[in-house]
Amino acid sequence: MRTKFLPCAAHCVVFAVLCAFFALVACSNSDSEFGSPSQSEIADTSATSDTAVRYKYLLMLDTVQSQEVFDSISYLLTEFELEFEANYEYLNLFYLFAHSDSLKPAGTNWYNPLGKRSDYLGKGTPLNRPDSVVDTTTFINSPLATDIVYMYKSLNDKYALYIPPIEVAGNAGDSSDRKIDGNDIIDILNDHPTSHDLGVNLTLASYRENPAFVIAQVYIGSAAEKEGLQINDTIIEVNGGAVTSLKAFEEASKKDKISLKVIRDSEEKNFDIAIADYPQPIVTYKVVDSVAIIHIEKFDVQGAMGDSGTYGEFLRALKATEFAKSMVLDLRGNGGGNSIQCREVSSEFLKKGDTLYIDYTTLSDFAATLETNKQIVAGTPIINERVGKVKDKYTVILADSETASCAEITAMTLASNRQSVIIGQKTAGKASSFVSLPTYLSGFCQLTFSLIFDKNGKTYHMMGIEPDIALDDYEQMMDTALVIAKEAEMARHAGYGTSFTDMFAPFKE
């Protein structure tokens, strides 16, 4: 669906929200009379500069006081000017740091507030688009496209950006051209990857004093599932030879075919399996020495199980490992994703009534924001409304420098509510969320609209979450986590970082 935002009488905004999900928000309509604004209502903006002459009506909007006059001027804007104005209004109403410094981390000049339209018009530099786009009458090569890019960059926010409409050639063999718009980019971001291997998660074991592998998880849709391999099957031969190492098995399982001999309920079974693609799982699990190891790759609404996403796969992991006495929650390499999925997963570790986090957002009252044409920012405590399935299970968290956004929220939630131990590296320090949406001319933009604080009103934004035990070696991280999880005695003692993380290094002052 292509949606246009008209910053005048008819307001219609579609929000597709990402850390991860895309929420559709409809807003209200208001009627006003068409017509040119009167000079008594608007100061004379005549000027000698080319910018003032070229964008006379856009510049008038900087001084307008009434909605009726604003609407009247808006109807005089060209489509290119409407693209600029749509982006400006998105920032004006929903960019978290547009008008206030109160939420900015102390000691920085990052996240500059939004200025007037005159601060950006005529200020950008050429985009230097490729030769395949040479028509200077199209928006992509227009000065206004340049000015919009400049406006976003001026905010000094790493996650606020604008991508102009992109024109690319169609598929090979198709002579028609295809225009990719903002909605297409959102679809691309939602695309779920596939894997090409046997499709099992293994633990090392032994059989008659020889090395073997026990299947801890069979991935949905994989060749292993289709051919009937089951959890607790013990693999004793691979391609007619003895089991050697996990690395060798992984290489063998990626080829076109694999032959296995397994022990199931004391009986030998042989499998000749054709390897095929399958949806890559988001959550993998195994049990080692009565400790459940659950790895969450990301928080996504689309997973191997379909629309249930990360949370659905996580519930499956909890069920399969429910007999384990404690847990290692592996969030290493998890860059975040969908905030609802993150919230659902985190809730399973908490008691009913616990505060997961406090969400400072500009979407707290969307309708009222449009009604008053003023930004609304409010902090909302997110309260757990269920009894978590593993609220009493001792849990150790593995994290690294790539653990970010929603994954950090989960780590923070367990640390602040349950004093769960964190092992590994300081996390990325991204406590902000962004909204992604198509623009008036089917471009694409995203902007920061939310900042997360813990239940005590503190945030790790830009500074990261410090580990209780700092380690860089990944095998040592897991070994240490397993020891602590089996002992189930250590409590968290570290806090948040005191220096900027590598994720924010480009803005370091």
C-alpha positions in Angstrom: 0.0 0.0 0.0 1.3 3.4 -0.9 0.4 6.1 1.5 0.9 9.9 1.1 1.2 12.3 3.9 -0.4 15.7 3.2 0.7 18.3 5.7 -2.6 20.2 5.2 -6.3 19.5 5.3 -6.2 15.8 4.9 -3.7 14.1 7.3 -2.9 10.4 6.6 0.2 8.8 8.1 1.2 5.1 7.9 3.8 4.1 10.4 5.8 0.8 9.9 7.6 0.3 13.2 11.1 -1.6 13.3 14.5 -3.1 16.9 12.7 -4.9 15.1 7.9 -4.6 13.9 5.8 -2.3 11.7 2.5 -0.9 13.2 -0.2 0.7 11.1 -1.5 3.9 12.5 -4.4 5.9 11.0 -5.0 9.5 11.9 -7.9 11.9 11.6 -9.1 14.3 8.9 -9.9 18.0 9.3 -11.6 20.3 6.8 -10.5 23.8 5.8 -11.1 26.3 3.0 -8.8 26.3 0.0 -7.3 29.6 -1.1 -4.2 31.7 -0.9 -3.1 33.1 2.5 -3.8 36.8 3.1 -0.8 39.2 3.5 -2.3 40.4 6.8 -1.9 36.9 8.2 1.6 36.2 6.9 4.6 38.4 7.0 6.0 39.4 3.7 8.8 36.8 3.0 10.1 38.4 -0.2 13.9 38.1 -0.3 16.6 38.4 -2.9 18.1 34.9 -2.4 17.3 32.2 -5.0 16.3 29.9 -2.1 13.8 32.4 -0.7 12.2 32.9 -4.1 12.2 29.3 -5.1 10.7 28.0 -1.9 8.6 31.0 -0.9 5.6 29.0 0.3 7.7 26.4 2.2 9.5 29.3 4.0 6.1 30.9 4.9 5.3 27.8 7.0 8.0 28.7 9.5 5.9 31.7 10.6 2.3 30.5 10.3 0.2 30.5 13.4 -3.2 29.2 12.4 -4.2 25.8 11.0 -6.3 27.4 8.3 -3.5 29.4 6.9 -1.1 26.5 7.1 -3.6 24.4 5.1 -4.0 27.1 2.5 -0.2 27.4 2.0 0.2 23.6 1.8 -2.1 23.4 -1.1 0.3 25.7 -3.0 3.3 23.4 -2.6 4.7 21.3 -5.5 5.0 17.5 -5.1 8.7 17.9 -4.4 8.0 20.5 -1.7 5.4 18.2 -0.2 8.1 15.5 0.1 10.3 17.9 2.0 7.3 19.0 4.2 6.2 15.4 4.9 9.7 14.6 6.3 9.8 17.9 8.2 6.5 17.1 9.9 7.5 13.6 10.7 10.5 15.0 12.6 8.5 17.8 14.1 5.9 15.5 15.6 7.7 12.2 16.2 11.4 12.6 16.4 12.3 12.1 20.1 14.9 14.8 20.3 13.2 17.4 18.0 12.4 20.0 20.7 13.9 18.9 24.0 17.3 18.1 25.5 15.9 16.5 28.6 16.4 12.9 27.4 19.9 13.4 25.9 22.7 11.6 27.6 24.7 14.0 29.8 27.9 15.5 28.5 27.2 15.3 24.8 26.1 17.6 22.0 24.6 14.7 20.0 20.9 14.6 18.9 20.6 18.2 17.7 17.1 19.7 17.9 15.1 20.3 14.8 15.4 23.8 13.4 13.2 25.8 11.1 12.7 24.9 7.5 14.9 27.8 6.5 17.8 26.1 8.4 17.8 23.3 5.7 16.5 24.7 2.4 19.3 25.4 0.0 21.9 24.0 2.4 22.5 20.5 1.1 25.2 19.3 -1.3 24.6 17.3 -4.5 23.8 13.7 -4.0 25.9 12.6 -7.0 23.5 9.9 -8.1 24.8 7.3 -10.7 24.7 8.1 -14.4 21.7 5.7 -14.8 19.6 8.4 -13.2 20.3 11.5 -15.2 17.0 13.3 -15.6 17.4 16.4 -13.4 13.6 17.0 -13.4 13.1 13.9 -11.2 13.1 14.3 -7.5 16.0 12.0 -6.8 18.4 14.6 -8.4 16.6 17.7 -7.2 18.0 20.2 -4.7 15.1 19.4 -2.3 16.2 15.7 -2.1 19.6 17.0 -1.1 18.2 19.3 1.5 16.2 16.5 3.1 19.3 14.4 3.4 21.1 17.4 4.9 18.2 17.9 7.4 18.5 14.4 8.7 22.3 14.6 8.9 22.1 17.8 10.8 20.3 16.1 13.7 23.6 14.2 14.4 21.6 11.0 15.1 23.1 7.8 13.7 19.7 6.2 13.3 17.8 9.1 11.8 18.1 8.9 8.0 16.3 9.5 4.7 16.5 7.5 1.5 15.1 9.2 -1.6 13.0 7.3 -4.1 15.2 4.9 -6.0 14.8 3.8 -9.6 16.4 0.6 -10.7 16.2 -1.7 -13.7 13.7 -4.5 -13.5 14.5 -8.2 -13.3 16.8 -9.8 -15.9 14.8 -10.5 -19.1 12.1 -8.0 -18.1 12.3 -4.9 -20.3 10.1 -2.8 -18.0 11.6 -0.7 -15.2 10.5 -1.1 -11.7 10.4 1.6 -9.1 11.4 0.6 -5.5 9.6 2.7 -2.9 9.7 2.9 0.9 7.2 0.0 1.3 9.5 -2.3 -0.8 12.4 -1.4 1.5 10.3 -2.3 4.6 9.4 -5.7 2.9 13.1 -6.3 2.2 13.9 -5.7 5.9 11.3 -8.3 6.9 12.6 -11.0 4.6 13.4 -14.2 6.5 16.7 -16.0 5.6 17.1 -19.6 4.9 19.8 -22.2 5.8 21.1 -25.1 3.8 22.2 -28.0 5.9 20.8 -31.1 7.8 18.9 -28.9 10.3 19.8 -30.2 13.7 21.3 -28.8 17.0 23.7 -31.3 18.6 25.4 -32.1 21.9 28.5 -34.1 22.2 28.1 -37.5 23.7 29.6 -41.0 23.6 28.3 -44.5 22.6 30.2 -47.6 23.6 33.1 -45.4 24.5 33.2 -43.8 21.0 32.4 -40.2 20.2 28.8 -39.6 19.2 26.2 -36.7 18.8 22.8 -36.5 20.5 20.2 -34.4 18.6 18.9 -31.7 21.0 16.7 -29.9 18.5 15.3 -30.6 15.0 14.8 -27.4 13.0 11.3 -26.8 11.5 11.1 -27.4 7.8 14.5 -28.9 7.6 15.6 -32.1 5.8 16.1 -33.7 9.3 12.5 -33.0 10.2 11.1 -34.3 6.9 13.1 -37.5 7.1 12.0 -38.2 10.7 15.1 -37.5 12.8 14.0 -37.0 16.4 15.3 -35.3 19.6 17.5 -37.7 21.6 18.5 -39.7 18.5 22.2 -40.6 18.9 24.3 -40.3 15.8 27.1 -42.9 15.7 28.2 -42.8 12.0 28.3 -40.1 9.4 28.7 -41.2 5.7 29.8 -44.6 6.7 32.6 -43.4 9.1 32.9 -42.7 12.7 31.9 -39.4 14.3 35.0 -37.2 14.5 34.2 -33.6 15.3 31.3 -31.1 15.3 33.1 -29.1 12.6 33.5 -32.1 10.4 29.8 -33.0 10.9 28.7 -29.4 10.0 30.7 -29.5 6.8 29.2 -32.9 5.8 25.7 -31.8 6.5 25.9 -28.9 4.0 26.6 -31.2 1.0 23.8 -32.5 -1.3 23.4 -35.7 0.7 24.3 -37.2 4.0 24.1 -40.8 5.4 23.6 -41.3 9.1 23.4 -44.3 11.5 21.6 -43.4 14.7 20.6 -45.2 17.9 16.9 -44.7 18.9 15.5 -46.6 21.9 18.5 -49.1 21.7 17.8 -49.8 18.0 20.0 -48.9 15.0 18.4 -46.9 12.2 19.9 -45.7 8.9 19.0 -42.5 7.1 20.0 -41.3 3.6 18.9 -37.7 3.5 18.9 -35.2 0.7 19.9 -31.8 2.0 17.5 -28.9 1.2 16.9 -25.3 2.2 14.7 -24.5 5.2 13.7 -21.4 7.2 16.6 -20.4 9.4 15.6 -20.8 13.1 15.7 -17.7 15.3 16.0 -19.7 18.6 18.2 -22.7 19.1 18.5 -24.8 22.3 20.2 -27.7 23.9 20.7 -29.1 27.4 24.2 -29.6 28.8 24.7 -31.0 32.4 21.1 -30.1 33.4 21.6 -26.5 32.1 19.4 -25.3 29.2 21.4 -23.2 26.7 19.0 -21.1 24.7 20.4 -18.8 21.9 18.2 -16.0 20.5 19.6 -14.7 17.2 17.2 -11.7 16.9 13.7 -10.6 17.8 11.5 -10.9 14.7 7.8 -11.2 13.9 8.6 -13.7 11.2 10.4 -16.9 12.1 10.7 -20.5 11.1 7.3 -21.1 12.7 5.7 -18.3 10.8 3.9 -15.4 12.4 4.7 -16.5 15.9 8.2 -15.2 15.4 10.9 -15.2 18.1 8.4 -15.6 20.9 6.8 -18.6 19.4 10.2 -20.3 18.9 11.2 -19.3 22.4 8.2 -21.0 24.0 9.0 -24.1 22.0 12.6 -23.9 23.5 11.2 -23.5 27.0 9.0 -26.6 26.6 11.8 -28.7 25.3 14.2 -27.7 28.1 11.7 -27.5 31.0 13.5 -30.3 32.9 16.7 -28.3 33.1 17.6 -26.9 36.5 19.0 -23.6 35.3 19.5 -21.6 32.0 22.1 -19.8 30.0 20.4 -17.2 27.8 22.8 -16.5 24.9 22.2 -13.0 23.4 25.6 -12.7 21.8 25.4 -11.2 18.3 21.8 -10.3 18.8 21.2 -6.9 17.3 17.6 -6.6 18.5 14.5 -6.2 16.4 10.8 -6.1 17.2 10.0 -4.6 20.6 6.8 -6.6 21.1 8.7 -9.9 20.6 11.4 -8.7 23.0 8.7 -7.8 25.6 7.0 -11.2 25.3 10.2 -13.1 25.8 11.4 -10.9 28.7 8.0 -11.4 30.4 8.6 -15.1 30.8 11.4 -14.5 33.2 9.5 -12.2 35.5 6.8 -12.2 38.2 3.4 -10.7 37.5 3.5 -7.0 38.3 7.2 -6.5 37.7 8.3 -3.5 35.7 10.1 -4.5 32.5 11.3 -1.0 31.6 10.1 2.6 31.2 9.5 3.6 27.6 9.9 7.3 26.8 8.2 7.7 23.5 6.6 10.3 21.1 3.8 7.9 20.2 2.2 8.0 23.6 -0.8 9.8 22.3 -0.7 9.8 18.5 -4.2 11.3 17.9 -3.6 14.1 20.3 -0.3 14.9 18.7 -1.9 15.4 15.3 -4.8 17.3 16.9 -2.6 19.9 18.5 0.2 19.8 16.0 2.5 19.4 19.0 4.9 16.7 19.9 4.0 14.7 23.0 6.7 12.8 25.0 5.8 10.7 28.0 7.4 7.9 30.0 5.3 4.8 30.3 6.2 1.9 32.7 5.8 -1.4 30.9 4.3 -3.8 33.5 4.4 -7.6 33.3 0.9 -8.9 33.2 1.6 -12.6 33.4 3.4 -15.1 35.6 6.5 -16.0 33.7 7.1 -19.6 32.9 10.8 -19.5 34.1 10.5 -16.7 36.7 12.2 -19.0 39.2 14.8 -20.6 37.0 18.3 -19.3 37.7 19.5 -17.6 34.5 22.9 -16.5 33.3 23.1 -14.1 30.3 25.8 -14.2 27.6 26.4 -10.8 25.9 28.9 -9.2 23.6 29.6 -5.9 21.9 27.0 -6.8 19.2 24.2 -7.3 21.7 22.0 -4.3 21.0 18.6 -2.7 21.2 15.9 -5.3 22.1 18.5 -7.8 23.2 19.9 -5.3 25.6 16.4 -4.6 26.9 16.0 -8.3 27.7 19.4 -8.3 29.5 18.6 -5.1 31.3 15.2 -6.4 32.4 16.6 -9.6 33.9 19.5 -7.7 35.5 17.3 -5.1 37.1 14.5 -7.4 38.2 16.4 -10.6 39.0 20.0 -9.5 39.4 20.9 -12.0 36.7 24.6 -12.4 36.0 25.9 -11.1 32.7 29.1 -12.7 31.2 31.1 -11.5 28.2 31.6 -8.0 26.8 30.0 -4.6 27.4 26.9 -4.4 25.2 26.4 -2.0 22.3 24.6 0.7 24.2 21.5 1.2 21.9 18.5 1.9 24.1 16.7 3.8 21.4 14.1 2.6 19.0 13.2 4.0 15.6 10.1 4.2 13.4 10.4 3.4 9.7 7.9 4.7 7.1 7.4 5.5 3.4 7.3 9.2 2.5 5.0 11.2 0.2 6.9 10.3 -3.0 7.5 6.8 -1.9 10.9 7.4 -0.4 11.9 5.9 2.9 12.9 7.4 6.3 13.5 6.3 9.8 13.7 8.4 13.0 14.3 7.9 16.7 11.0 7.9 18.5 11.7 6.0 21.8 14.3 5.7 24.6 14.4 3.0 27.2 15.1 3.4 30.9 15.2 0.6 33.5 12.7 0.2 36.3 14.9 2.5 38.5 14.9 5.3 35.9 18.4 4.7 34.6 19.5 4.1 31.0 22.5 2.4 29.4 22.1 4.4 26.2 25.4 5.0 24.4 27.3 3.6 27.4 26.3 -0.1 27.3 25.7 -2.7 30.0 28.8 -3.9 31.8 29.3 -7.6 32.3 29.9 -9.0 35.8 32.6 -11.2 34.3 34.4 -9.7 31.4 35.7 -12.2 28.8 36.6 -11.9 25.1 37.1 -15.6 24.2 33.7 -17.0 23.2 34.4 -20.6 24.3 35.5 -19.3 27.6 32.3 -17.3 27.9 30.2 -20.4 27.5 32.3 -22.5 29.8 32.1 -19.9 32.5 28.4 -19.4 32.1 27.8 -23.2 32.4 29.8 -23.3 35.7 27.9 -20.4 37.2 24.6 -21.7 36.0 25.2 -25.1 37.6 26.2 -23.4 40.9 23.2 -21.1 40.7 24.5 -18.8 43.5 26.2 -15.7 41.9 24.2 -12.4 41.7 24.8 -9.4 39.5 27.1 -6.6 40.8 28.1 -4.6 37.8 26.2 -1.6 36.4 26.1 0.4 33.2 29.1 1.7 31.2 30.8 5.0 31.9 32.2 5.6 28.5 30.8 5.6 25.0 30.6 2.3 23.2 32.1 1.5 19.8 28.6 1.7 18.3 28.6 5.5 18.9 32.3 6.0 18.2 31.6 8.0 14.9 30.0 10.7 17.1 32.7 10.8 19.7 33.7 14.3 20.8 
